[in-house]
């Protein structure tokens, strides 16, 4: 009888074990990445340095109408991002350490598909890219998209050139005393960079992408008296900059040497008395079709206040050189404008992590503010 009970217990154990085995054969989940919806003119790309753990910097992709996050792209360690001219790819200059935050540094240009968000290519480059806040001029492409230019700092300044079509590193071009990259749209064989002596250096390239000719512009600003914000707003071959004290400076970079227009002031005498000045990380945006620029402005400005958030956003007619509107600034430190018809202005607050949207078809009209987005973002691009 005892043997019968043991046989029943043993049989039951086999059944339980068999049922556990059956339950254990659950299909393994496969992680997938959905394609992004078709891009609207208001898709946003927000570069987040994630300053508390910047080995994990990222690009947030945001629907600029709903203000919903629709995707992320990894930027590696203090990575910098740009879009190709046709908006089909996201290019990233970055670094990876073999032991996360130490070890051997690997330099790389990552190529991501802007629709599927899948990694398309990894191109090895010298491990020299500037490990600093994201700005538009840290990585740019030539007008035809073939050449990619990456800002280096070792701390000596230089520019890495990558042939995107061939998928290879081409050369490193020394740019001592000069910083950031500005490319024209009418030609693809050159780039310019802003220099501390108040000039711009233009480097002309040969067919392979190597330096062929270098020419400096005439001096057009004084970095000690009234420095320019290096984040400029581009329209064709022209970049429009604002200065720390509130002057507008437009520079054409299409020729063998850059040519600057005469500067003009943003503020009236009364505004100057109240201390109104530009501020932030990306303080000027331009809507090319309407010929308007938008500037993040703060009152009671002084030496050292050039990163202050906006008390107001001012709109100007660029051709007429006059202010046409002013609106609450929503603490913005980064502003960008959409392209094409029905313009919108987007204002991001780095310290509050909020994103505000304005209809800019006529007067600036605030539509909504949402957040938080990102941890420490200093660059915003629009589709």
C-alpha positions as CSV (number, residue, x, y, z in Angstrom):
1,X,0.0,0.0,0.0
2,X,2.9,2.3,0.8
3,X,4.5,1.4,-2.5
4,X,1.2,2.4,-4.3
5,X,1.2,5.8,-2.6
6,X,4.8,6.4,-3.6
7,X,4.0,5.4,-7.2
8,X,1.0,7.9,-7.2
9,X,3.2,10.7,-5.7
10,X,5.9,10.0,-8.3
11,X,3.4,10.0,-11.1
12,X,2.0,13.3,-9.9
13,X,5.5,14.8,-9.7
14,X,6.1,13.7,-13.3
15,X,2.8,15.4,-14.4
16,X,3.7,18.6,-12.6
17,X,7.2,18.6,-14.1
18,X,5.8,18.0,-17.5
19,X,3.3,20.8,-17.2
20,X,6.0,23.1,-16.0
21,X,8.1,22.1,-19.0
22,X,5.2,22.9,-21.3
23,X,4.6,26.2,-19.7
24,X,8.3,27.1,-20.0
25,X,8.1,26.8,-23.8
26,X,6.7,30.3,-24.2
27,X,7.8,32.0,-27.4
28,X,10.6,34.5,-26.9
29,X,9.6,38.1,-27.5
30,X,11.4,39.9,-30.3
31,X,12.0,43.6,-29.8
32,X,11.3,45.7,-32.8
33,X,11.5,49.4,-33.7
34,X,8.4,50.9,-35.4
35,X,8.9,53.2,-38.3
36,X,8.2,56.9,-37.6
37,X,5.0,58.4,-39.1
38,X,5.5,60.5,-42.2
39,X,7.4,63.7,-41.2
40,X,5.5,66.9,-41.0
41,X,7.2,70.3,-41.3
42,X,7.1,70.5,-37.5
43,X,9.0,67.4,-36.6
44,X,11.6,68.4,-34.0
45,X,15.0,67.0,-33.1
46,X,16.2,67.9,-29.6
47,X,19.8,67.1,-28.7
48,X,20.1,66.2,-25.0
49,X,23.6,66.0,-23.5
50,X,22.1,64.3,-20.4
51,X,24.7,66.1,-18.4
52,X,24.4,63.9,-15.2
53,X,25.4,60.8,-17.2
54,X,26.6,62.1,-20.6
55,X,27.9,58.7,-21.8
56,X,24.2,58.3,-22.7
57,X,23.5,61.5,-24.6
58,X,20.5,61.2,-26.9
59,X,18.5,62.8,-29.7
60,X,14.8,63.1,-28.9
61,X,12.4,63.2,-31.9
62,X,9.2,65.1,-31.1
63,X,6.0,65.7,-33.0
64,X,5.9,69.5,-33.0
65,X,2.1,69.7,-33.2
66,X,1.1,67.2,-30.5
67,X,4.4,67.6,-28.6
68,X,4.6,63.9,-28.1
69,X,8.0,62.1,-28.2
70,X,7.9,59.7,-31.2
71,X,11.5,58.4,-31.1
72,X,15.0,58.4,-29.7
73,X,18.5,58.0,-31.3
74,X,21.5,57.3,-29.1
75,X,24.2,59.9,-29.4
76,X,26.9,58.1,-27.5
77,X,29.3,60.1,-25.3
78,X,28.6,63.8,-25.8
79,X,27.5,63.2,-29.4
80,X,26.4,65.9,-31.9
81,X,23.8,65.3,-34.5
82,X,22.7,66.8,-37.9
83,X,20.3,65.8,-40.7
84,X,21.3,65.2,-44.2
85,X,20.1,67.8,-46.7
86,X,17.3,65.4,-47.9
87,X,16.3,64.7,-44.3
88,X,16.7,60.9,-44.9
89,X,19.5,60.3,-42.4
90,X,20.6,61.4,-39.0
91,X,24.4,61.8,-38.7
92,X,26.1,61.7,-35.4
93,X,29.7,62.5,-34.4
94,X,30.5,60.8,-31.2
95,X,32.8,58.7,-29.0
96,X,32.5,55.4,-27.2
97,X,34.8,54.3,-24.3
98,X,35.7,50.6,-24.1
99,X,34.8,50.6,-20.3
100,X,31.8,52.9,-20.5
101,X,33.4,56.0,-18.9
102,X,37.1,55.1,-19.2
103,X,39.4,53.0,-21.3
104,X,40.2,53.4,-24.9
105,X,38.2,56.1,-26.7
106,X,36.7,55.1,-30.1
107,X,35.8,57.9,-32.5
108,X,32.9,57.3,-34.8
109,X,30.3,58.8,-37.1
110,X,27.1,56.9,-36.8
111,X,24.5,57.0,-39.6
112,X,20.8,56.4,-38.6
113,X,17.9,56.1,-40.9
114,X,15.5,59.0,-40.1
115,X,12.4,56.9,-40.8
116,X,13.1,53.5,-39.3
117,X,15.7,54.8,-36.7
118,X,17.9,51.8,-37.6
119,X,21.6,52.1,-37.6
120,X,22.9,52.1,-41.2
121,X,26.6,52.6,-40.8
122,X,29.4,53.2,-38.4
123,X,32.4,55.1,-39.8
124,X,35.6,55.1,-37.8
125,X,37.2,58.5,-37.4
126,X,40.1,59.9,-35.2
127,X,38.8,60.1,-31.6
128,X,38.9,63.9,-31.5
129,X,35.3,65.2,-31.8
130,X,34.5,68.1,-29.4
131,X,33.0,66.7,-26.3
132,X,30.9,69.7,-25.4
133,X,27.4,71.1,-25.5
134,X,25.5,70.3,-28.7
135,X,25.3,73.2,-31.2
136,X,24.4,73.2,-34.9
137,X,27.9,74.0,-36.1
138,X,29.5,70.9,-34.4
139,X,28.6,68.6,-37.3
140,X,27.4,69.7,-40.8
141,X,27.2,68.3,-44.3
142,X,28.1,69.9,-47.6
143,X,25.2,71.2,-49.7
144,X,25.2,68.0,-51.8
145,X,25.4,65.8,-48.7
146,X,28.5,64.0,-49.8
147,X,31.0,65.5,-47.3
148,X,30.5,65.6,-43.5
149,X,32.4,68.0,-41.4
150,X,32.9,67.4,-37.7
151,X,34.3,69.9,-35.1
152,X,37.3,68.6,-33.1
153,X,38.9,69.7,-30.0
154,X,42.1,68.2,-28.5
155,X,42.0,71.1,-27.3
156,X,43.4,72.4,-30.5
157,X,40.7,73.1,-33.0
158,X,40.4,71.0,-36.2
159,X,37.7,69.6,-38.6
160,X,37.4,66.0,-39.5
161,X,36.1,65.4,-43.1
162,X,34.2,62.2,-43.9
163,X,33.0,61.1,-47.3
164,X,29.5,59.8,-46.6
165,X,29.1,58.3,-50.1
166,X,32.4,56.3,-49.8
167,X,31.7,55.7,-46.1
168,X,35.2,56.6,-45.0
169,X,37.3,59.1,-43.1
170,X,39.1,61.5,-45.5
171,X,41.3,63.9,-43.6
172,X,41.7,66.2,-40.6
173,X,42.1,69.9,-41.3
174,X,43.7,72.2,-38.7
175,X,41.7,75.3,-37.9
176,X,43.7,77.0,-35.1
177,X,41.9,79.8,-33.3
178,X,38.6,79.1,-35.1
179,X,35.5,77.3,-34.0
180,X,32.2,75.9,-35.4
181,X,31.3,74.9,-39.0
182,X,29.3,77.0,-41.5
183,X,28.5,75.6,-45.0
184,X,27.0,77.4,-48.0
185,X,24.1,76.0,-50.0
186,X,25.2,77.1,-53.5
187,X,28.5,75.2,-53.5
188,X,29.7,72.0,-51.9
189,X,33.5,72.3,-51.9
190,X,34.1,74.5,-48.8
191,X,33.3,75.3,-45.2
192,X,33.9,78.3,-43.1
193,X,34.6,78.6,-39.4
194,X,34.5,81.6,-37.0
195,X,37.8,82.8,-35.6
196,X,38.7,84.6,-32.3
197,X,40.5,87.4,-34.1
198,X,37.1,88.7,-35.5
199,X,37.3,87.0,-38.9
200,X,36.1,83.9,-40.6
201,X,38.3,81.3,-42.2
202,X,37.1,79.6,-45.4
203,X,38.6,76.3,-46.4
204,X,38.2,75.2,-50.0
205,X,38.4,71.5,-50.7
206,X,39.6,69.4,-53.7
207,X,37.5,66.6,-55.2
208,X,38.6,64.2,-52.5
209,X,37.7,66.5,-49.7
210,X,41.2,67.6,-48.7
211,X,42.2,71.2,-48.1
212,X,43.1,73.0,-51.3
213,X,42.9,76.7,-50.3
214,X,42.4,78.7,-47.2
215,X,41.4,82.4,-47.0
216,X,40.4,84.6,-44.1
217,X,37.7,87.3,-44.3
218,X,38.2,90.9,-43.3
219,X,37.7,91.5,-39.6
220,X,34.0,92.2,-38.9
221,X,33.6,91.8,-35.1
222,X,35.6,92.3,-31.9
223,X,35.4,89.2,-29.7
224,X,36.6,91.1,-26.6
225,X,34.2,94.0,-26.9
226,X,31.1,92.4,-28.4
227,X,31.4,88.7,-29.2
228,X,29.0,86.8,-31.5
229,X,27.0,83.8,-30.5
230,X,28.3,81.0,-32.6
231,X,24.9,79.6,-33.2
232,X,23.7,81.3,-36.4
233,X,20.5,81.1,-38.4
234,X,21.0,80.1,-42.1
235,X,19.3,81.1,-45.2
236,X,21.0,79.8,-48.4
237,X,24.6,81.1,-48.3
238,X,24.0,83.6,-45.5
239,X,24.2,83.1,-41.7
240,X,22.7,85.6,-39.4
241,X,24.3,85.9,-35.9
242,X,23.5,88.1,-32.9
243,X,26.1,89.5,-30.6
244,X,26.2,89.5,-26.8
245,X,25.3,93.3,-26.7
246,X,22.5,92.9,-29.2
247,X,23.7,93.6,-32.7
248,X,22.8,91.5,-35.8
249,X,25.5,90.4,-38.1
250,X,24.9,88.6,-41.4
251,X,27.8,86.8,-43.2
252,X,27.9,85.2,-46.7
253,X,30.0,82.1,-46.8
254,X,29.7,81.2,-50.5
255,X,32.9,82.8,-51.8
256,X,36.6,82.0,-51.4
257,X,36.5,84.3,-48.4
258,X,33.4,85.1,-46.2
259,X,31.9,88.6,-46.6
260,X,30.1,90.3,-43.7
261,X,27.3,92.9,-44.0
262,X,27.3,96.0,-41.8
263,X,25.8,95.1,-38.3
264,X,22.6,96.7,-37.0
265,X,21.1,96.9,-33.5
266,X,18.2,94.8,-32.2
267,X,17.3,97.3,-29.4
268,X,16.2,100.9,-29.4
269,X,17.9,103.5,-27.1
270,X,15.2,102.9,-24.5
271,X,15.7,99.1,-24.8
272,X,19.5,99.5,-24.3
273,X,18.9,101.6,-21.2
274,X,16.7,98.8,-19.8
275,X,19.5,96.3,-20.6
276,X,17.8,94.2,-23.2
277,X,20.2,91.6,-24.7
278,X,20.1,88.2,-26.4
279,X,20.7,85.1,-24.3
280,X,20.7,81.4,-24.4
281,X,22.4,78.6,-26.2
282,X,20.6,78.9,-29.6
283,X,19.2,82.5,-29.3
284,X,18.3,83.3,-33.0
285,X,16.0,81.5,-35.5
286,X,15.1,82.5,-39.0
287,X,12.0,81.8,-41.2
288,X,13.4,82.1,-44.7
289,X,10.2,82.5,-46.7
290,X,8.9,85.4,-44.6
291,X,12.3,87.0,-44.1
292,X,11.8,87.2,-40.3
293,X,14.2,86.4,-37.5
294,X,13.3,85.6,-33.9
295,X,15.6,86.4,-31.0
296,X,15.5,85.3,-27.3
297,X,15.9,88.5,-25.3
298,X,16.4,89.2,-21.6
299,X,16.3,92.5,-19.6
300,X,19.0,93.9,-17.3
301,X,21.7,92.2,-19.3
302,X,25.3,92.6,-18.4
303,X,28.7,91.0,-18.9
304,X,28.2,87.3,-18.3
305,X,24.4,87.2,-18.8
306,X,24.6,85.8,-22.3
307,X,23.2,82.4,-21.3
308,X,20.2,83.9,-19.5
309,X,16.8,82.6,-20.5
310,X,14.4,84.8,-22.5
311,X,12.0,87.2,-20.8
312,X,10.6,87.9,-24.3
313,X,11.0,86.7,-27.9
314,X,11.4,89.5,-30.4
315,X,10.5,89.2,-34.1
316,X,12.3,91.3,-36.7
317,X,12.0,92.0,-40.4
318,X,15.5,91.1,-41.6
319,X,15.4,93.1,-44.8
320,X,13.9,96.2,-43.1
321,X,16.0,95.8,-40.0
322,X,13.2,96.6,-37.6
323,X,11.3,94.9,-34.8
324,X,7.8,93.9,-35.7
325,X,6.6,91.9,-32.7
326,X,7.5,90.9,-29.1
327,X,6.0,88.0,-27.1
328,X,6.5,86.3,-23.7
329,X,9.7,84.3,-23.8
330,X,8.6,81.3,-21.7
331,X,12.1,81.1,-20.2
332,X,13.6,79.9,-23.6
333,X,17.3,79.3,-24.1
334,X,16.9,77.5,-27.5
335,X,14.7,78.7,-30.3
336,X,14.0,77.4,-33.8
337,X,11.6,78.1,-36.6
338,X,9.9,75.7,-39.1
339,X,10.5,76.0,-42.8
340,X,8.0,76.5,-45.6
341,X,4.5,78.0,-45.3
342,X,2.6,78.4,-42.0
343,X,5.7,79.0,-39.8
344,X,5.9,78.1,-36.2
345,X,8.5,79.1,-33.6
346,X,9.6,76.5,-31.0
347,X,11.1,77.7,-27.8
348,X,12.9,75.3,-25.4
349,X,13.9,76.1,-21.8
350,X,17.0,74.2,-20.9
351,X,16.6,74.7,-17.1
352,X,12.8,74.0,-17.0
353,X,12.9,71.3,-19.7
354,X,9.7,72.7,-21.3
355,X,8.9,73.3,-24.9
356,X,6.6,76.1,-26.1
357,X,5.0,76.5,-29.5
358,X,4.1,79.8,-31.3
359,X,2.1,80.3,-34.4
360,X,4.3,82.8,-36.4
361,X,2.1,83.3,-39.5
362,X,1.3,86.9,-38.3
363,X,1.9,88.1,-34.8
364,X,3.6,85.5,-32.4
365,X,0.7,83.6,-30.8
366,X,1.5,81.2,-28.0
367,X,-0.2,77.8,-28.7
368,X,0.9,75.5,-26.0
369,X,3.7,74.6,-23.6
370,X,4.6,71.0,-22.5
371,X,7.3,69.1,-20.7
372,X,9.4,68.0,-19.3
373,X,11.6,67.1,-22.3
374,X,15.3,66.0,-22.0
375,X,17.7,66.7,-19.1
376,X,20.0,69.3,-20.6
377,X,19.3,70.1,-24.2
378,X,21.0,73.0,-26.1
379,X,20.2,72.3,-29.7
380,X,16.9,72.1,-31.5
381,X,16.4,71.4,-35.2
382,X,13.2,71.3,-37.3
383,X,12.4,69.0,-40.1
